[in-house]
């Protein structure tokens, strides 16, 4: 992934790979003046050590933000962290011993997989459908884990505009999931960085809004303000919260106090709700350019998801193509994407790719889909020339459907594959 993004950042390459927020529309000049005033007026506090849990004023602000998605949280239950990625790290450190089982959607966020792998967790993927995580597949996966004499420590899920699939869980599926978690005493880690980036419609109530103690919530300022401030938060029950604060203090002593003051200054000084509306209008134009370009430039047999928000489209290549093997040729054609296997712990997903529309301009996105379409068509022509169309996918590379979790022979991956 690091090598990919080093290449994708070249100016001549249209990068449909990275999930960087587009912060061009932030009021940067006015924000700079506000930051200077912050240092002048409150520098002795903003540039000092702080609480391991985070300052009270920023924890109150997170509760105000979460209320937009129906979450009724107490500031005392909030722990601030260096982005939701660090939140995921300290949660994993608290809950996971080597060999413990974590359930995740298939596909899922590559950063989560990296974190879980660092703590030597055993990843069990659960297939998805168009409404989110499959309840039948979740029931089966949990039963299989227990039949092996193991315990699933938690289920990791991104219910809104999932990374990488773009799928959003329906409200019916959310209620089913929470009811299942309560019945089975299964902890849920709800990762919700994209919830307010709703391009079509209004934000859905978060899982945490269903008032269940089985849910730990992860939030972030990276998408609604700036990723550079590296500030996120966790909402957890008191017994878990205390462990998280101790772990946070051991890791970093305290989250960045200056970032907390700067974020508070921004949300107090500027019309942040209108700014989110502007962000969503901008992302809608980019999403539409992506879908228009895919519809115009992709060959027959190519399919993709239709996200109602967030940053990503999850595309399925025509039969026989391998996104990982094709990537060098795509980069040569000056377009980049993330191959599907990055989002699985078990080597599947080679027929799929994640396409990001958040950062390039609409014109660049449309051009990127043209370049990508040319690469895919050339791959298909080469297969036809060498008579490879008759081969089954399984003879060229391992495969898995992006939302069903089925491989080319209709069998799901073994649930205990790392």
C-alpha positions as CSV (number, residue, x, y, z in Angstrom):
1,X,0.0,0.0,0.0
2,X,2.8,2.4,0.8
3,X,4.5,1.7,-2.5
4,X,1.2,2.2,-4.3
5,X,0.6,5.6,-2.8
6,X,4.1,6.7,-3.5
7,X,3.4,6.1,-7.2
8,X,-0.2,7.4,-7.1
9,X,0.9,10.7,-5.7
10,X,2.8,11.6,-8.9
11,X,1.0,14.5,-10.6
12,X,0.7,12.7,-13.9
13,X,-1.2,9.8,-12.3
14,X,-4.9,10.1,-11.7
15,X,-5.2,8.5,-8.3
16,X,-8.5,6.8,-7.6
17,X,-6.7,5.0,-4.7
18,X,-6.3,7.2,-1.6
19,X,-9.2,8.1,0.7
20,X,-7.9,11.6,1.5
21,X,-10.6,14.2,2.4
22,X,-10.7,17.2,0.2
23,X,-10.2,20.2,2.5
24,X,-9.8,22.8,-0.3
25,X,-13.0,24.5,0.8
26,X,-12.0,25.1,4.4
27,X,-11.8,28.8,5.3
28,X,-8.0,28.4,5.7
29,X,-7.0,32.1,5.9
30,X,-9.6,32.9,8.6
31,X,-8.7,29.6,10.4
32,X,-5.1,30.7,10.4
33,X,-6.0,34.0,12.1
34,X,-8.1,32.1,14.6
35,X,-5.2,29.8,15.4
36,X,-2.9,32.7,15.9
37,X,-5.4,34.3,18.3
38,X,-5.8,31.0,20.1
39,X,-2.0,30.8,20.7
40,X,-1.9,34.4,21.8
41,X,-4.8,34.2,24.2
42,X,-4.7,30.5,25.4
43,X,-1.2,29.3,24.5
44,X,-0.2,28.4,28.0
45,X,-3.0,25.9,28.0
46,X,-3.2,24.8,24.4
47,X,0.6,24.1,24.2
48,X,0.7,22.2,27.5
49,X,0.1,18.6,28.6
50,X,-3.5,17.7,29.2
51,X,-5.9,15.0,30.4
52,X,-5.4,11.4,29.2
53,X,-9.1,11.2,28.6
54,X,-9.2,14.5,26.7
55,X,-10.3,18.0,27.7
56,X,-13.9,18.4,28.9
57,X,-14.8,21.0,26.3
58,X,-13.9,18.7,23.4
59,X,-15.7,15.7,24.8
60,X,-18.8,17.9,25.1
61,X,-18.4,18.9,21.5
62,X,-18.2,15.3,20.3
63,X,-21.6,14.7,22.1
64,X,-23.1,17.6,20.2
65,X,-21.8,16.1,16.9
66,X,-23.0,12.6,17.7
67,X,-26.5,13.9,18.5
68,X,-26.9,14.7,14.8
69,X,-27.0,10.9,14.3
70,X,-29.2,10.2,17.3
71,X,-26.5,9.3,19.8
72,X,-27.3,10.3,23.4
73,X,-23.8,10.3,24.9
74,X,-22.4,11.6,28.2
75,X,-19.1,13.5,27.9
76,X,-17.8,11.4,30.8
77,X,-18.0,8.3,28.6
78,X,-15.9,9.8,25.8
79,X,-12.1,9.2,25.4
80,X,-10.2,11.4,22.9
81,X,-7.5,9.8,20.8
82,X,-5.2,10.6,17.8
83,X,-7.7,9.9,15.2
84,X,-10.2,6.9,15.2
85,X,-7.3,4.7,14.0
86,X,-5.5,5.2,17.3
87,X,-8.8,4.5,19.0
88,X,-9.1,1.2,17.2
89,X,-5.5,0.4,18.2
90,X,-6.0,1.0,21.9
91,X,-9.4,-0.9,21.9
92,X,-7.6,-3.8,20.3
93,X,-4.8,-3.6,22.8
94,X,-7.3,-3.7,25.7
95,X,-9.4,-6.6,24.3
96,X,-7.1,-8.8,22.3
97,X,-4.6,-11.4,23.2
98,X,-2.7,-13.3,20.5
99,X,-5.0,-15.8,18.8
100,X,-8.2,-14.1,19.9
101,X,-11.0,-13.9,17.3
102,X,-12.3,-10.7,15.7
103,X,-15.3,-10.8,13.4
104,X,-15.2,-8.3,10.5
105,X,-17.3,-7.5,7.5
106,X,-15.9,-8.8,4.2
107,X,-14.4,-6.7,2.7
108,X,-13.3,-4.3,5.4
109,X,-11.1,-1.3,6.1
110,X,-7.4,-2.2,5.4
111,X,-6.2,-0.1,8.4
112,X,-8.3,-2.2,10.8
113,X,-6.9,-5.4,9.3
114,X,-3.4,-4.0,9.9
115,X,-4.2,-3.1,13.5
116,X,-5.7,-6.5,14.2
117,X,-2.8,-8.3,12.6
118,X,-0.3,-6.3,14.7
119,X,-2.0,-7.8,17.8
120,X,-2.0,-11.3,16.3
121,X,-5.8,-11.5,16.2
122,X,-7.5,-14.2,14.2
123,X,-9.8,-12.6,11.6
124,X,-13.1,-14.2,10.7
125,X,-14.8,-12.5,7.8
126,X,-18.6,-12.2,7.6
127,X,-20.2,-11.7,4.2
128,X,-22.2,-8.7,3.3
129,X,-25.2,-8.0,1.1
130,X,-26.7,-4.8,-0.3
131,X,-28.2,-4.0,3.2
132,X,-25.0,-4.4,5.1
133,X,-23.6,-7.3,7.1
134,X,-25.5,-10.6,6.5
135,X,-27.3,-11.7,9.7
136,X,-27.4,-15.3,8.5
137,X,-23.7,-15.3,7.8
138,X,-23.0,-13.6,11.2
139,X,-25.0,-16.3,13.0
140,X,-23.1,-19.0,11.2
141,X,-19.7,-17.4,11.7
142,X,-20.3,-17.0,15.4
143,X,-21.5,-20.6,15.8
144,X,-18.4,-21.9,14.0
145,X,-16.1,-19.9,16.2
146,X,-17.8,-21.2,19.3
147,X,-17.8,-24.8,18.0
148,X,-14.0,-24.5,17.8
149,X,-14.0,-23.6,21.5
150,X,-13.2,-20.0,20.9
151,X,-14.8,-16.6,21.8
152,X,-15.3,-13.8,19.3
153,X,-14.1,-10.7,21.3
154,X,-16.0,-8.3,19.1
155,X,-17.5,-7.5,15.7
156,X,-16.0,-4.6,13.8
157,X,-18.4,-2.8,11.4
158,X,-18.6,0.4,9.4
159,X,-22.3,0.9,9.0
160,X,-22.3,4.1,7.0
161,X,-20.8,4.2,3.5
162,X,-18.5,1.3,4.3
163,X,-14.9,1.4,3.4
164,X,-14.3,-0.1,0.8
165,X,-17.7,-1.2,-0.4
166,X,-19.7,2.1,0.0
167,X,-22.6,0.0,1.3
168,X,-24.8,1.5,4.1
169,X,-26.6,-0.7,6.5
170,X,-30.4,-0.2,6.4
171,X,-32.2,0.7,9.6
172,X,-33.9,-2.7,9.7
173,X,-30.5,-4.4,9.5
174,X,-29.1,-2.1,12.2
175,X,-31.9,-3.1,14.6
176,X,-31.4,-6.8,13.7
177,X,-27.7,-6.5,14.4
178,X,-28.1,-4.8,17.8
179,X,-30.8,-7.4,18.8
180,X,-28.5,-10.2,17.8
181,X,-25.5,-8.7,19.7
182,X,-27.6,-8.3,22.9
183,X,-28.9,-11.9,22.6
184,X,-25.5,-13.4,21.9
185,X,-23.5,-11.0,24.3
186,X,-21.4,-9.9,21.3
187,X,-19.5,-6.6,21.6
188,X,-19.8,-4.3,18.5
189,X,-17.1,-1.8,17.5
190,X,-19.0,0.8,15.4
191,X,-16.5,2.8,13.3
192,X,-18.3,5.8,11.9
193,X,-16.0,8.3,10.2
194,X,-18.3,9.0,7.2
195,X,-21.8,9.2,8.8
196,X,-22.3,13.0,8.3
197,X,-21.0,12.8,4.7
198,X,-24.4,11.9,3.3
199,X,-24.6,12.8,-0.4
200,X,-28.1,11.4,-0.9
201,X,-30.7,12.0,1.8
202,X,-30.1,12.6,5.5
203,X,-27.7,10.9,8.0
204,X,-29.0,7.6,9.4
205,X,-29.1,7.1,13.2
206,X,-25.9,5.4,14.3
207,X,-25.9,1.9,15.8
208,X,-25.1,3.6,19.1
209,X,-28.3,5.5,18.9
210,X,-30.2,2.3,19.6
211,X,-29.0,2.6,23.3
212,X,-27.2,-0.7,23.6
213,X,-24.3,-1.3,26.0
214,X,-23.0,-3.8,23.5
215,X,-21.8,-1.0,21.2
216,X,-18.5,0.9,21.5
217,X,-18.5,3.9,19.1
218,X,-15.5,5.4,17.2
219,X,-15.7,8.9,15.7
220,X,-13.3,11.2,14.0
221,X,-12.8,14.9,13.1
222,X,-10.8,13.9,10.0
223,X,-13.7,13.8,7.5
224,X,-15.8,16.7,8.9
225,X,-12.9,19.1,9.6
226,X,-9.3,18.0,8.9
227,X,-7.3,14.8,9.0
228,X,-4.2,16.8,10.0
229,X,-5.4,17.5,13.5
230,X,-5.3,13.7,14.2
231,X,-8.2,13.8,16.6
232,X,-10.9,11.2,17.1
233,X,-12.9,9.7,20.0
234,X,-14.3,6.6,21.6
235,X,-17.6,6.2,23.4
236,X,-17.5,3.3,25.8
237,X,-19.2,2.0,29.0
238,X,-17.5,3.2,32.2
239,X,-15.6,-0.1,32.9
240,X,-14.1,-0.1,29.4
241,X,-13.5,3.7,29.4
242,X,-11.2,3.5,32.4
243,X,-9.1,0.8,30.7
244,X,-8.9,2.9,27.6
245,X,-7.7,6.0,29.5
246,X,-4.9,4.0,31.1
247,X,-3.9,2.6,27.7
248,X,-4.0,6.0,26.1
249,X,-1.8,7.4,28.9
250,X,0.7,4.6,28.4
251,X,0.7,5.2,24.6
252,X,0.8,9.0,24.3
253,X,0.3,10.4,27.8
254,X,-2.5,12.5,26.4
255,X,-4.1,13.4,23.0
256,X,-2.8,16.6,21.4
257,X,-4.1,19.5,23.5
258,X,-3.4,22.0,20.8
259,X,-5.5,19.9,18.3
260,X,-8.3,19.9,20.8
261,X,-8.2,23.7,21.3
262,X,-7.9,24.2,17.5
263,X,-10.9,22.0,16.7
264,X,-12.9,23.7,19.4
265,X,-12.0,27.1,18.0
266,X,-13.1,26.0,14.5
267,X,-16.4,24.6,15.7
268,X,-17.1,27.7,17.9
269,X,-16.0,30.3,15.3
270,X,-17.2,28.9,11.9
271,X,-20.5,27.6,10.6
272,X,-19.4,24.0,10.6
273,X,-22.8,22.6,9.7
274,X,-22.9,24.7,6.5
275,X,-19.3,23.6,5.8
276,X,-20.4,20.0,6.0
277,X,-23.2,20.7,3.5
278,X,-20.5,22.3,1.2
279,X,-18.3,19.2,1.6
280,X,-21.3,17.0,0.6
281,X,-22.1,19.0,-2.4
282,X,-18.5,18.8,-3.5
283,X,-18.4,15.0,-2.9
284,X,-21.7,14.5,-4.7
285,X,-20.2,16.1,-7.9
286,X,-17.2,13.8,-7.6
287,X,-19.3,10.7,-7.0
288,X,-21.5,11.6,-10.0
289,X,-18.4,12.0,-12.2
290,X,-17.1,8.6,-11.0
291,X,-20.5,6.9,-11.9
292,X,-20.8,8.8,-15.2
293,X,-17.2,7.8,-16.1
294,X,-17.7,4.1,-15.2
295,X,-20.9,3.9,-17.1
296,X,-19.3,5.4,-20.2
297,X,-15.9,3.7,-20.1
298,X,-16.2,0.3,-18.5
299,X,-16.6,-2.8,-20.6
300,X,-19.5,-5.2,-20.4
301,X,-19.3,-7.5,-17.4
302,X,-18.0,-4.7,-15.1
303,X,-20.2,-3.9,-12.1
304,X,-19.9,-1.5,-9.1
305,X,-21.7,-0.2,-6.0
306,X,-23.6,3.1,-5.9
307,X,-22.7,4.8,-2.6
308,X,-25.0,7.4,-1.1
309,X,-22.2,9.1,0.7
310,X,-18.6,8.6,1.9
311,X,-15.7,8.3,-0.4
312,X,-15.6,4.9,-2.2
313,X,-17.0,2.8,-5.0
314,X,-16.3,-1.0,-5.0
315,X,-16.0,-2.4,-8.5
316,X,-16.0,-6.0,-9.8
317,X,-13.9,-6.8,-12.8
318,X,-15.1,-9.0,-15.6
319,X,-14.5,-12.7,-15.2
320,X,-10.9,-13.8,-15.4
321,X,-9.2,-10.5,-14.5
322,X,-7.0,-9.9,-11.5
323,X,-6.9,-6.4,-10.0
324,X,-3.6,-7.0,-8.3
325,X,-1.8,-8.4,-11.4
326,X,-3.3,-5.6,-13.5
327,X,-2.2,-2.7,-11.2
328,X,1.3,-2.2,-12.8
329,X,-0.3,-1.8,-16.2
330,X,-2.8,0.6,-14.8
331,X,0.0,2.7,-13.2
332,X,1.8,2.7,-16.6
333,X,-1.4,4.1,-18.1
334,X,-1.3,6.8,-15.3
335,X,-4.2,5.7,-13.2
336,X,-4.2,4.1,-9.8
337,X,-6.7,2.1,-7.6
338,X,-6.4,-0.2,-4.6
339,X,-6.7,-3.9,-5.4
340,X,-9.4,-5.9,-3.6
341,X,-7.1,-8.3,-1.7
342,X,-6.0,-5.4,0.5
343,X,-9.4,-5.5,2.2
344,X,-9.4,-9.2,3.1
345,X,-7.3,-11.0,5.6
346,X,-7.5,-14.3,3.7
347,X,-6.1,-13.5,0.2
348,X,-9.5,-13.2,-1.5
349,X,-10.9,-10.3,-3.5
350,X,-8.5,-10.4,-6.6
351,X,-11.4,-9.6,-8.9
352,X,-12.3,-6.4,-7.1
353,X,-10.9,-2.9,-6.7
354,X,-11.7,0.1,-4.6
355,X,-12.1,3.4,-6.5
356,X,-12.0,6.6,-4.5
357,X,-13.7,9.8,-5.7
358,X,-13.0,12.1,-2.7
359,X,-9.9,13.9,-3.8
360,X,-9.4,14.4,-7.6
361,X,-11.5,17.0,-9.4
362,X,-14.6,15.7,-11.3
363,X,-12.7,16.2,-14.6
364,X,-9.7,14.2,-13.4
365,X,-12.0,11.4,-12.0
366,X,-13.7,11.1,-15.4
367,X,-10.4,11.0,-17.2
368,X,-9.2,8.4,-14.7
369,X,-12.1,6.1,-15.5
370,X,-11.3,6.5,-19.2
371,X,-7.7,5.4,-18.6
372,X,-8.8,2.5,-16.3
373,X,-11.4,1.4,-18.9
374,X,-8.8,1.3,-21.6
375,X,-6.5,-0.9,-19.3
376,X,-9.4,-3.3,-18.5
377,X,-10.4,-3.6,-22.2
378,X,-6.8,-4.3,-23.1
379,X,-6.6,-7.0,-20.5
380,X,-9.8,-8.6,-21.9
381,X,-8.4,-8.4,-25.4
382,X,-5.2,-10.1,-24.4
383,X,-7.1,-12.9,-22.7
384,X,-9.2,-13.4,-25.8
385,X,-6.1,-13.5,-28.0
386,X,-4.4,-16.2,-25.9
387,X,-7.6,-18.2,-25.4
388,X,-7.8,-17.6,-21.7
389,X,-11.6,-16.9,-21.6
390,X,-12.3,-20.6,-21.3
391,X,-10.4,-20.8,-18.0
392,X,-12.3,-20.6,-14.7
393,X,-11.3,-17.8,-12.4
394,X,-10.1,-20.3,-9.9
395,X,-7.4,-21.3,-12.3
396,X,-5.8,-17.9,-12.3
397,X,-6.3,-16.5,-8.8
398,X,-8.2,-16.9,-5.6
399,X,-11.5,-15.0,-5.7
400,X,-14.4,-13.8,-3.5
401,X,-17.5,-11.8,-4.3
402,X,-17.3,-8.4,-2.7
403,X,-20.6,-8.5,-0.8
404,X,-21.5,-12.2,-0.6
405,X,-18.2,-13.7,0.6
406,X,-18.5,-16.6,-1.9
407,X,-15.6,-17.7,-3.9
408,X,-15.8,-18.9,-7.5
409,X,-17.1,-22.3,-6.5
410,X,-19.8,-21.0,-4.3
411,X,-18.0,-21.8,-1.0
412,X,-17.3,-19.2,1.6
413,X,-13.8,-18.9,3.1
414,X,-13.0,-21.1,6.1
415,X,-13.9,-18.9,9.1
416,X,-10.6,-19.5,10.9
417,X,-8.3,-18.3,8.1
418,X,-6.0,-15.5,9.3
